[in-house]
Amino acid sequence: MIVDSLDDDALLDQLQRAAFDYFRRQTNPLNGLVADTSRENSPVSIAVVGFALSTYPAAIERGWISRDDALHSSLAALRFFHDSDQSGAATATGFMGFYYHFLDFHSGKRVWSSELSMIDTALLIAGALTAGMYFNADSADEIELRELADFLYRRIDWRWAQDGGDTIRQGWKPECGFLHYGWEGYSEAILLYVLALGSPTHPIAADCYKAWTATYQWENLYGHDYLYAGPLFVHHFSHAWIDLREIRDSFMREKNSDYFENTMRATYIQRRYAQRNPHDFAGYDETCWGLSACDGPSDEQFDVFNEPRRLFGYAARGVPYGPDDGTLSPSSVLASVPFAAEIALPTLRHMLQRYPEIETEGRLTAGFNPSLSDANGRAWISAGHYGLDQGIICMMLENYRSAKIWQLMRDCNYISDGLLRAGFRGGWLQSLTVKDSR
């Protein structure tokens, strides 16, 4: 990619289209399931399926896929999850309306002894609801799609996922039951709680959301007051579906901020951390930052075995408390554009110019480490591509360029009801009242 020859819109268009193309390449046409990564024999990630379902509307509008093709893929996925084994057995697909994190690409059965994942199910269902909001025609297929999306959402027993506790559990396994930890501290779980509160069938109580926000950590870092979360993806994921601009829950009203403003501050804190570069890593500066969940080198890799520092492999790297091994996530910079384009776009250009190896097949790599270079001076880069990275790129760029996905989900009663029950007020919610259909 010749970065200098492209203006900002052309650059973003090229990267967004390449990100979307991941889903066309990595989707099983028979069941609509999408591989977690482009690596050989990768399992399915249910969260990546949710991202795929959410990107089809943008791709249709931009002419990258036909409505019929996108509808076919969406229906295949929703039909699969509707019909899938919900017994909770070790080789099933899900239980209580939730789904195992990783599934076999062909059969859709659980793999890797993965957990029944509450957050990844929420990402999947958000994608199903996005598809249901977009495919609004009176044709038999589009009516079926909307009915399937609604069924999948209504089937989830969010109360069960509390396990009698104050907050929602993170996971469950048939071998041992609920995992012994819940959601503590700010995370991407805003989407999870909004969906759980908006449910017309098995909702959680509003005090469950308050119990979660009571674990928040408010800090001052580099002159910025903000709600702390170290990795950038935490600040991005809920924004992919929910327009959080100028709407506030009770926590943010008390802080005179909102989650969109908070993510902008988190972006500036990332830049300041890289400027300070406390570990003296190569490449870090005001135009080279982006610590998030991403693939990185590990201590076991033969080509970096002499490296004295600890290397974390795939990990959620964060600012300022770590972990940090010099690995950066290019996709996290691109996903930051809606919040702080004035620093994210120059950073993106600098990274592509200085480290052109981070772009492969037109897409950004999952992670790169400038401190670990080969004999030709090229930075270490992750092999292949990750669906989560490509999904958040495609969605956040669409929200930045057209607000298409935000607008679709603004009109989704389940989302607005969940926000209102969580205590969000103001902004685009101002004229709405909760619709109690329980």
Stockholm file with secondary structure:
# STOCKHOLM 1.0

chainA/1-438         MIVDSLDDDALLDQLQRAAFDYFRRQTNPLNGLVADTSRENSPVSIAVVGFALSTYPAAIERGWISRDDALHSSLAALRFFHDSDQSGAATATGFMGFYYHFLDFHSGKRVWSSELSMIDTALLIAGALTAGMYFNADSADEIELRELADFLYRRIDWRWAQDGGDTIRQGWKPECGFLHYGWEGYSEAILLYVLALGSPTHPIAADCYKAWTATYQWENLYGHDYLYAGPLFVHHFSHAWIDLREIRDSFMREKNSDYFENTMRATYIQRRYAQRNPHDFAGYDETCWGLSACDGPSDEQFDVFNEPRRLFGYAARGVPYGPDDGTLSPSSVLASVPFAAEIALPTLRHMLQRYPEIETEGRLTAGFNPSLSDANGRAWISAGHYGLDQGIICMMLENYRSAKIWQLMRDCNYISDGLLRAGFRGGWLQSLTVKDSR
#=GR chainA/1-438 SS CCGGGSCHHHHHHHHHHHHHHHHHHHBCTTTCCBBSBSSTTCCEEHHHHHHHHHHHHHHHHTTSSCHHHHHHHHHHHHHHHHHSCCBCCTTSSEETTEEESEECTTTCCBCTTCCEEHHHHHHHHHHHHHHHHHCCCSSHHHHHHHHHHHHHHHHCCTTGGGTTSSSCBSEEETTTEECSCBCCSSCTTHHHHHHHHHCSSSCCCHHHHHHHHTTCCEEEETTEEEECCSSHHHHHHHHHHSCCTTCBCHHHHHHTCCHHHHHHHHHHHHHHHHHHCTTCCTTCBTTBCCCSEECCCBTTCGGGTTCCSCCBSSEECCTTTCCCSSCBCHHHHHTTHHHHHHHHHHHHHHHHHHCGGGEETTEECSCEEEEEECTTSCEEECSSCBHHHHHHHHHHHHHHHTCHHHHHHHTCHHHHHHHHHHTCBSGGGTTCCCCCCC
#=GC SS_cons         CCGGGSCHHHHHHHHHHHHHHHHHHHBCTTTCCBBSBSSTTCCEEHHHHHHHHHHHHHHHHTTSSCHHHHHHHHHHHHHHHHHSCCBCCTTSSEETTEEESEECTTTCCBCTTCCEEHHHHHHHHHHHHHHHHHCCCSSHHHHHHHHHHHHHHHHCCTTGGGTTSSSCBSEEETTTEECSCBCCSSCTTHHHHHHHHHCSSSCCCHHHHHHHHTTCCEEEETTEEEECCSSHHHHHHHHHHSCCTTCBCHHHHHHTCCHHHHHHHHHHHHHHHHHHCTTCCTTCBTTBCCCSEECCCBTTCGGGTTCCSCCBSSEECCTTTCCCSSCBCHHHHHTTHHHHHHHHHHHHHHHHHHCGGGEETTEECSCEEEEEECTTSCEEECSSCBHHHHHHHHHHHHHHHTCHHHHHHHTCHHHHHHHHHHTCBSGGGTTCCCCCCC
//
